[in-house]
């Protein structure tokens, strides 16, 4: 069974990401075709990238990097939950990606984004960064609108159409995760 991490990309206080991440997990846990784990970057607590060597050489000196590498290495696929900050991803999410290299390789990612424009520009930036990390990305995505999908910005009210879209993302992530599995097997 594939192991999929749902990664909450926002680390700021009073964030919507935790609400969206819990909804993703609620929908994902109704499935029996993969095992899902929620990872909250606010709890991981990575500092700004502080490794002396580039991640591609995998010579991690810091214990927090070694721990992060072990966590990410244990997953086959990812669903990133991200807001859009100034037409891009939150700094904490980009930083978490930049810490590692090989641990991301030959895996797949899907996206659930949110914001005034649905977070779609953040996902476009994530797709570019993930391509460099050799992470395939699925076409389907969920783009939650701050005005239409939330009440008072903090009460998520997803329509059945949004849950259907999320299941399509999960279907694609699972299919691609399985297809890429031979590349991850030593």
SULSULHU-V888478 format. One record per residue. N is the residue number from 0. RES is the residue in three letters. BURIAL is # if it has 24 or more other C-alpha atoms within 12 Angstrom, else .. Layout:
N	RES	BURIAL
N	RES	BURIAL
//
This chain:
0	UNK	.
1	UNK	#
2	UNK	#
3	UNK	#
4	UNK	#
5	UNK	#
6	UNK	#
7	UNK	#
8	UNK	#
9	UNK	#
10	UNK	#
11	UNK	.
12	UNK	.
13	UNK	.
14	UNK	#
15	UNK	#
16	UNK	#
17	UNK	#
18	UNK	#
19	UNK	#
20	UNK	#
21	UNK	#
22	UNK	#
23	UNK	#
24	UNK	#
25	UNK	.
26	UNK	#
27	UNK	#
28	UNK	.
29	UNK	.
30	UNK	.
31	UNK	.
32	UNK	.
33	UNK	#
34	UNK	#
35	UNK	#
36	UNK	#
37	UNK	#
38	UNK	#
39	UNK	#
40	UNK	#
41	UNK	#
42	UNK	.
43	UNK	#
44	UNK	.
45	UNK	#
46	UNK	#
47	UNK	.
48	UNK	#
49	UNK	.
50	UNK	#
51	UNK	.
52	UNK	.
53	UNK	.
54	UNK	#
55	UNK	.
56	UNK	.
57	UNK	.
58	UNK	.
59	UNK	#
60	UNK	.
61	UNK	.
62	UNK	.
63	UNK	.
64	UNK	#
65	UNK	.
66	UNK	.
67	UNK	#
68	UNK	#
69	UNK	.
70	UNK	#
71	UNK	#
72	UNK	#
73	UNK	#
74	UNK	#
75	UNK	#
76	UNK	#
77	UNK	#
78	UNK	#
79	UNK	#
80	UNK	#
81	UNK	#
82	UNK	#
83	UNK	#
84	UNK	#
85	UNK	.
86	UNK	.
87	UNK	#
88	UNK	#
89	UNK	#
90	UNK	#
91	UNK	#
92	UNK	#
93	UNK	#
94	UNK	#
95	UNK	#
96	UNK	#
97	UNK	#
98	UNK	#
99	UNK	#
100	UNK	#
101	UNK	#
102	UNK	#
103	UNK	#
104	UNK	#
105	UNK	#
106	UNK	#
107	UNK	#
108	UNK	#
109	UNK	#
110	UNK	#
111	UNK	#
112	UNK	#
113	UNK	#
114	UNK	#
115	UNK	.
116	UNK	#
117	UNK	#
118	UNK	#
119	UNK	#
120	UNK	#
121	UNK	#
122	UNK	#
123	UNK	#
124	UNK	#
125	UNK	#
126	UNK	#
127	UNK	.
128	UNK	#
129	UNK	#
130	UNK	.
131	UNK	.
132	UNK	#
133	UNK	#
134	UNK	#
135	UNK	#
136	UNK	#
137	UNK	#
138	UNK	.
139	UNK	#
140	UNK	#
141	UNK	#
142	UNK	#
143	UNK	#
144	UNK	#
145	UNK	#
146	UNK	.
147	UNK	.
148	UNK	#
149	UNK	.
150	UNK	.
151	UNK	.
152	UNK	.
153	UNK	.
154	UNK	.
155	UNK	#
156	UNK	.
157	UNK	#
158	UNK	.
159	UNK	.
160	UNK	.
161	UNK	#
162	UNK	#
163	UNK	.
164	UNK	#
165	UNK	#
166	UNK	#
167	UNK	#
168	UNK	#
169	UNK	#
170	UNK	#
171	UNK	#
172	UNK	#
173	UNK	#
174	UNK	#
175	UNK	#
176	UNK	#
177	UNK	#
178	UNK	.
179	UNK	#
180	UNK	.
181	UNK	.
182	UNK	.
183	UNK	#
184	UNK	.
185	UNK	.
//
